[in-house]
């Protein structure tokens, strides 16, 4: 089946009102793909107000709790209040820098799904895990932790982002063949539980995606778009990646 492409920009801890306004004014939306920008939480409302029609807004993180004494956290209800429809979950930086484990990430996915929001579930291996030949096992384990909590059918409402940790912010990128190999394995792993869900789920590639390699990545049969880091902060680069998602 034909799956619609998604191009998602993760701004991470970057931006100001001035730079965001300039960036959004320069983005060109095409009908061939869904475009999402994940801004810092402080600017979500601002981005919602300025984003051109056709650009969806995502949070970069969300709490696994509904409310209460959780200083600094952001609840699903707060995101809904701002009409934010997506949230990244389990980005490698959250896993490595803030010790978020698979069970914690699965709880966040469940909370988003309960609120009819779309989790963008990030999975991927470190360089050591790849060199040890554990890429498939790591990705499958991270997926299984979520399946155990929400069930396979829920993946019809989840976007997966495969992001090899060794390629994030390093300038290195998996070759299109390497990325496709992992994407195909992810889809097959899901198909072991449900072929219908596996065919439907959108799997993005994330890891130093840029204008120069996006078309080749998007040409692979199991790559349904990209989770873009630094290039999403540069309008000409991000526009070129969007354009490539045909």
N, C-alpha and C positions, 0 to 999 in steps of 0.2 A: 504494500500500500504506500501511497505517496504521503510522506510526513512533511508538514510545514516547517521551514527553517526558522530558527530562533537565533538572533544575534544579541547577546546580553553583555553590557559593559559593567564591569565591577570597578568603581572608582577608588575603592579602598579608602584610606584616610588621606584623601586629597581633595582640594577644591576650596573655593570661597564663593560668596555670592556673585562677585564680579566675574570670576572665571566660569562658573556654572552658567550664568546668563549668556555669556559669550559662546560657550560650547553648544548650548541648546539652540541658540539662534542659527548656528551653522549646520546642524544635523539635517540630513535629507532622508526622509522616510520613503521606503519603497513598498509596494504591495506584495512583493515576493517573499517577505519575511516579517516575523514579529520582532520588534526592537524593544529591548528592555534596558533600563539604566538603574544600577544599584548604587545609590548615593549614600554618603554618611547620614546617619539618622537625623542629625541636626538640620539637614537640608531637605528632608523628604517632602515636607509641606511646600517648600519653596520650589522644588523641582516639579511637583504636581501642578503648581500654578503656572509654571512657565513652559512645561514640556509641550512640544508641538503635537498635534493630533496624530495618533498612531504610535506614540512612544509610551510604553508602559513603565511603571516605576516599581522598583523592588527595594526591600531592605537588605542589608548585608548580614543581618543576624536577628535573632528573636529569642525571647525567653521561653523556657519550658513551663513557666508558671503563669497563672492567670493575673495575679495582682499580689500586692502585699509588700513586706519588708525585704525588697530585693534591690538595693540601691544600685542605680546605674543601668538596670535592665529595662527592656522595652517589650511590652506584652503584645500578643496577637490583637487584642481589642484596640490598643493604641494604633497599631498599623491600620486596622480596619477603619478607625476614626478618620484617618488621613486618606482613605480609599486606596491604600497600597495593596496590590493583589498578589505579589510574589515576595518571597524571601529566600536568600541564599541560606543554606544550612550545611554545616560540616566542612566549610572551606578549609583547605589544608593549614592555613594560618591559624584558624580557630583550633584545629586539632593539635598542631605542634606548639604554638605559642601560649595557648590558654588551656591546654590539657583536656579538651573536649573529647570524650571517648564515644564509642559507637552507641552505647546505651543512651547517653545524654542526647546525642544527635537524633536518635530514633524518637525520643520523647518530644523533641522540637518538631519533627516531621508530623507526628501524630497531632500535636496542638494546632499546627497550621491546617491540616486536613479537616479537623473538627470545625474550623472556622471557614471552610470552603475557600481557603487560600492555596496558592500553588507553591510547594517547596521546590527549590532548585537544589537537589541533593548532590553535593560534591564528594567525589570519591577519587582515590588514586594512591599510587605507591611512591615511596621514597627512592632515591638512587640506590641505596643499599639493598632495598627489597627487589628492585629491578635486576640488579647485578646478581642477586641470589636466585633469580628465576621465579620470584614469588608474585609477580605482577597480577596474574589472574587470581591467585588465591587471596591476595589482599583485597582486591576490588570485590570479589565474591563475598568475602567475610563482611565487608562494610555494607554491602547490599542486604545480606542475610539478616544482619542486626535490625534493619528497618522492616524487612518482610516479617520477621518474628513478632513485631509489635503491631503493624498496620495491615498485614496480609498482602498477598500478591496483587489482588484486584485494585488496591489503592494506587498502585503504580501507574494506572491509567490517568491519574491526576497529579503525577509527580514528574518533574523534569530532572534528568540525571546529567550531571556535568562530570566527565572524566578529565581529571587534571593531574597528570604526572607531576609529583611534587618537584622533581629535579628540573622541570622545564618552566616553573613559575617564576617570573621575574629574573630569570638567569640569561635571557636572550637565546637559550637553547629551546628547540621545539622538537617534539617527536616527529619523525617523518610521517607523511600521510599514510604510508603503509603500516608503520608501527601503531599509529593512532587507530586506524581501521581494524587492525588485528585485535586490539583491546575492546573497541566498540562492538565488534562482532561477538566476542566472547561474552561481554555483558549481556547482549541481546539473547544469546543462546542460553545463558544462565537463567534469565527470566523466562525464556521459552520452556525450560524444563518444568516450570510451574504453570505457565499459561502462554500459549502461542499468541493468543489474541492480544494480551497485554504487551508482550514482547514486540509485536509488530507495530503497536500504537505508540509506545513510549518514545519520546524525543531524547536523544543522547547527544549532548554538546561536548565539544572538545575545548579544553582550556589549558593553556600553557604556552605563553609567548606567541599568541596568535597575532598576526599583523597583515597588512595589505598584501605583502609579497607572498605569503603562504596560504592565505585564506581560500582562494579558489581551488587550489589543489586539495586542501582538506575537505572542502564542501563537496567535491566530486566523488568522495568515497561513499559507498552505499549505506553505511551505518552511521555516518556522521551527519547529524541533523542541525548543525549550527555551531556556535562558539560562545564560550565565556571568555570575554576579552578583558585583559588587565590594562596595562599602561597605554596601549594603543587606543583605548576607548576615551582617553583624555585629550586626544588630538583629533579634531573634527575631520580633517582630510583622511587620516588613517581609518577612523571608525566608519566614515561614509564609504570608503573603498571596500571595507569588509562587508558592510551591509549590501553594497552593490553586487558583491561576489556571491551572495547567498541566493542564487537563482534556482 
